[in-house]
Amino acid sequence: MWTTSEWPSLAASSIPLGRIQHFKHAMLIDGAVYQDSSAQTHMSLTFAFLIGLLTGLRCLTPAAAIAWAAYLGWLHLPRSLAWMGTLTAVVIFSALALFELINDKRPTTPARTAPPGLVARVVLGAFGGACVAAALGAGLVGGLALGIVGALAGTFGGYQARTGLVKALGTRDLYIALLEDAVTIAASFFLVSHL
């Protein structure tokens, strides 16, 4: 075994300088790739959170946007989620999203924070987060978790924002609901088209 003091002389005597330079260059490239990969992971997990947040506002709109993005080739899902890119998935999720947008305007519709709506948002937030994370090569578990956190934030934050705006502006709930629809649709499609 060599001692630490012998390493410089050993390196200088047994490894040509060209190989050392090559090794240092390879380490720099590897470090840059690692940093880029780390940034990519952070970005994909941020997108997973954001798709969850939008799911908290309208639970089926982001899922429809993901289906459209996969169908149009904007989003490349792994084989286990590839069914989201089928025409059948596009039609089903689009029809359900449209139904949700209409149903949300009815006065008898329960609040999104009620158990059925909350559970749907958490499940679809997790699913959307997993799709986004998987498409960007990040871990499914992180995507699931951040999709859930985003869905909870969107559900409760969106509810507070909507009721607060109605009271503050003294306007009908319908107008704020339509604004929320427009924001959710635009943000969902913007997000999935930039993955």
GUSE-160950 format. One record per atom (N, C-alpha, C): residue in one letter; z, y negated, x negated. Coordinates in steps of 0.02 Angstrom, whole numbers, plus 50000, padded with zeros to 5 digits. Each point is the difference from the previous one (the first is absolute). Example, Ala and Ser with C-alpha at 12.3 -4.5 7.8 and 13.67 -1.06 7.14 Angstrom:
// GUSE-160950
A503905028449340
A500004994150045
A500004994049955
S499644994750018
S500034994149958
S500374994550039
//
This chain:
// GUSE-160950
M500005005949958
M500004994150042
M500004993849956
W499664994950023
W499984993749963
W500524995250027
T500254995949955
T500464994850021
T499594993950020
T500334995550035
T499664994050024
T499724995949942
S500344999949945
S499764996049943
S499375003049969
E499875006550010
E499415003249972
E499384999250044
W500084998150063
W499434999650046
W499464995249977
P500154993949979
P499454995649979
P499595002949943
S500345003049950
S499615002849944
S499625006150022
L500285004050045
L499655005850025
L499384997950039
A500094995050043
A499444997750041
A499464997249955
A500194996149950
A499504996849956
A499635005249958
S500355005349982
S499685004849955
S499595005250037
S500185001950061
S499675005650032
S499524998150057
I500044993950026
I499574998150055
I499564994149977
P499365000950003
P499554994549980
P500104993950045
L499904994149971
L500114993750036
L499564999650063
G499405002649997
G499564999850058
G500295003650060
R500345005649988
R500315003850055
R500594996150029
I500374996549958
I500564996150025
I499744994450045
Q499474996649977
Q499714994850042
Q499755002950066
H499685005849997
H499755003250061
H500585001750046
F500545002649972
F500595001950039
F500304993850033
K500064994549963
K500284993950028
K499554997450056
H499345000349991
H499534997850051
H500075004450062
A500055006649990
A500075004550057
A500654998650037
M500534998449964
M500644998450033
M499934993650041
L499644995149973
L499904993850037
L499615001350064
I499475003949993
I499605001750059
I500435003850050
D500375004949976
D500435003950044
D500514995550035
G500294995449963
G500484995350029
G499684995650052
A499384997749987
A499654995850049
A499845004050062
V499795006349991
V499875004350058
V500645001250039
Y500545001149966
Y500645001150033
Y500214993850039
Q499924994149969
Q500194993950035
Q499554998950060
D499365001349993
D499534999250055
D500185004950056
S500175006149982
S500195005050049
S500644997950036
S500474997249963
S500624997750030
S499864994350049
A499574995449981
A499824994550044
A499655002650063
Q499575005049991
Q499655003150057
Q500505003250047
T500505003349973
T500525003250042
T500394994750039
H500194994649966
H500364994650035
H499574997050055
M499364999049986
M499564997150050
M499935004750060
S499905006449987
S499925004750056
S500635000750041
L500584999749968
L500635000350038
L500114993550039
T499774994449973
T500034993750038
T499565000450062
F499405002849992
F499555000850057
F500305004950051
A500355005249977
A500325004750046
A500534996450041
F500394995649967
F500504996150037
F499664995450051
L499464996649979
L499664995350045
L499695003550060
I499715005949989
I499715003650058
I500565002250047
G500585001749972
G500585001550041
G500234993950039
L500014994349967
L500214993750032
L499554998550059
L499355000849991
L499524998850054
L500085005150056
T500195006149982
T500135005250050
T500604998150043
G500484996549971
G500574997650038
G499794994850052
L499464996449987
L499764995050049
L499615003450056
R499525004049982
R499605003950047
R499905006949970
C500315005050030
C500055006549964
C499335003649992
L499514998950042
L499385003749995
L499434996249967
T500054993449996
T499464996149969
T499905001749927
P500525000349958
P499895001949930
P499715007149993
A500225004650042
A499735006849997
A499255000050017
A499804996050049
A499294999350017
A499624996949941
A500304995049968
A499674996949943
A499925004949942
I500505004249989
I499955005249948
I499445004950017
A499965002050063
A499475004750021
A499314996949989
W499934993650020
W499364996649989
W499844999449926
A500494998249960
A499894999249928
A499795006649968
A500325005550020
A499815006649973
A499305001950024
Y499864998650063
Y499345001750028
Y499444996049966
L500134993749986
L499494995749968
L499965000849924
G500465004149972
G499995001349928
G500374994849959
W500384995650032
W500404995149963
W500625003249971
L500245005250032
L500635003249981
L499855007449988
H500165002449941
H499855006949982
H500655004050002
L500085003750054
L500615003950011
L499945006949969
P500565003049979
P499975006849975
P499835004950056
R499825006049981
R499775005050048
R500475001050059
S500654999949987
S500495001350054
S500004994450053
L499764994149982
L499974994450048
L499294998050017
A499515003749976
A499304998250010
A499794999850073
W500365003650043
W499844999950072
W500064993050029
M500374995549967
M500044993150024
M499334996449995
G499555002449960
G499354996949992
G499465002850045
T500205004050048
T499515002950046
T499884995250059
L499435000850032
L499844995950059
L500515001350055
T500225006150006
T500505001850051
T500644995949990
A500244999649938
A500614996249986
A499894992650014
V499424997449983
V499844992950013
V500034998650075
V499685004350039
V499984998950073
V500705000650030
I500385005149980
I500675001050029
I500474994349981
F500044998449936
F500464994749979
F499794993150027
S499354998850004
S499774993650028
S500174999450074
A499895005450038
A500175000050071
A500754999150010
L500405003549961
L500734999450006
L500234992949981
A499704997249948
A500184993149980
A499834995150055
L499415000850030
L499804995550054
L500485000750060
F500185006250016
F500485001250054
F500664996649984
E500235000549938
E500634996849981
E499964992550006
L499454997049979
L499924992850004
L500034997650073
I499705003850045
I500014998250071
I500705001250029
N500295005849985
N500655001850028
N500564995349977
D499924997349940
D500514995549973
D500094993750043
K499494998150037
K500024993850039
K500345001050068
R500125006150019
R500325001350065
R500744998449997
P500274996850052
P500714998249999
P500475006150002
T499755005650023
T500435006050005
T500025004149936
T499604998149950
T500005003749937
T500664998749964
P500335005449978
P500644999149964
P499894996549932
A500534997149975
A499974996649935
A499835005149945
R499694997649948
R499815004449944
R500605002949965
T500594997050010
T500615002449968
T500345005550040
A499745001550061
A500265005550040
A499815006649965
P500405005350010
P499885006349962
P499285002750000
P499645000450056
P499325002849996
P499544995949955
G500014993550008
G499574995749959
G500214999949927
L500655000149989
L500255000049931
L499825006449963
V500085005650034
V499835006549969
V499255000349985
A499584997750047
A499285000049988
A499824995749940
R500324994349994
R499854995549944
R500235002949934
V500575003249999
V500255003149938
V499535005749979
V499815004250047
V499575005849984
V499314997549976
L499714995350037
L499344997649981
L500024995649938
G500564996549989
G500094996249938
G500025004649940
A500365005650007
A500035005049946
A499315002949987
F499655001650054
F499335002949994
F499524995149967
G500004993750022
G499574995049971
G500164998749927
G500654999749984
G500214999149931
G499775005849956
A500055006150027
A499775005949962
A499254999849989
C499624998050051
C499274999649992
C499814995049946
V500304994150003
V499834994849951
V500205002149930
A500615002749992
A500235002149934
A499575005649973
A499825004850043
A499585005649978
A499314997749980
A499724995350037
A499334997549985
A499994996349933
L500554996949982
L500044996249938
L500305004049943
G500145006450012
G500245004349946
G500744999549986
A500384996950044
A500734999749991
A500325005950035
G500645000849990
G500365005650030
G500074999450075
L499935005650034
L500075000250073
L500704998150022
V500505002349963
V500704998850020
V500154992549999
G499784996649948
G500094992849996
G499634996450056
G499395002350015
G499614997150055
G500335001050067
L500265006250010
L500365001450063
L500614995550007
A500394999649948
A500624996250002
A499874992650012
L499524997149963
L499864992950008
L499644998550066
G499635004950025
G499704999250067
G500544999650053
I500525004049993
I500564999950047
I500384993449995
V500154997949938
V500374993749990
V499594994250029
G499354999949987
G499564994850026
G499985000150076
A499975006050029
A499985000650073
A500644997350032
L500575001549970
L500634997450026
L500044992549994
A499774997449943
A500004992749990
A499534996650050
G499415002950010
G499524997250047
G500235000550072
T500335005550017
T500245000950068
T500534994850018
F500534999749960
F500554995550016
F499834992749983
G499664998949944
G499804993249982
G499494997250049
G499515004350019
G499494997850048
G500304998550068
Y500485004050021
Y500334998850065
Y500374993349998
Q500384998949946
Q500374993749994
Q499524994049996
A499475000749963
A499524994549993
A499664998550067
R499815005250035
R499654998950064
R500464996850052
T500605002850009
T500464997150049
T500224993049978
G500094998949935
G500204993549975
G499454994850011
L499375001849989
L499454995350011
L499924998350073
V500085004950044
V499954998750072
V500534994850020
K500615001049977
K500544995350017
K499904993249968
A499824999949936
A499934993749963
A499424995850026
L499455003350018
L499424996350024
L500004999050075
G500455003550035
G500034999550073
G499355002250033
T499705005249972
T499355002450025
T500085007050029
R499485002350030
R500005006850029
R499965005149943
D500315005750012
D499995005549952
D499285002449986
L499584999650051
L499315002449993
L499644996549942
Y500094993549992
Y499654996349948
Y500235002249930
I500645001149992
I500265002249935
I499785007249987
A499985004150054
A499785007049993
A499275000249978
L499584995750028
L499294999849980
L499924997749927
L500424995249980
L500004997849930
L500205005749954
E500525003750021
E500235005849960
E499465005349996
D499635001150055
D499445004849999
D499484997949948
A499814993650002
A499494997649955
A500215000749927
V500624998249985
V500265000549932
V500005007349977
T500245004550043
T500045007149982
T499315003149988
I499534998550044
I499325002749993
I499684997449936
A500024993449991
A499684997049940
A500335002549936
A500675000049998
A500355002249939
A499895007449986
S499995004150051
S499895007249990
S499325001449970
F499484996950028
F499335001249974
F499894996749932
F500314994249989
F499964996949934
F500325004549948
L500595002750016
L500365004249953
L499615006349982
V499755003750050
V499655006349984
V499324998849969
S499714994150009
S499354998849968
S500084997749928
H500624998849978
H500124997849931
H500385005149959
L500015006250022
L500355005249962
L499555002949947
//
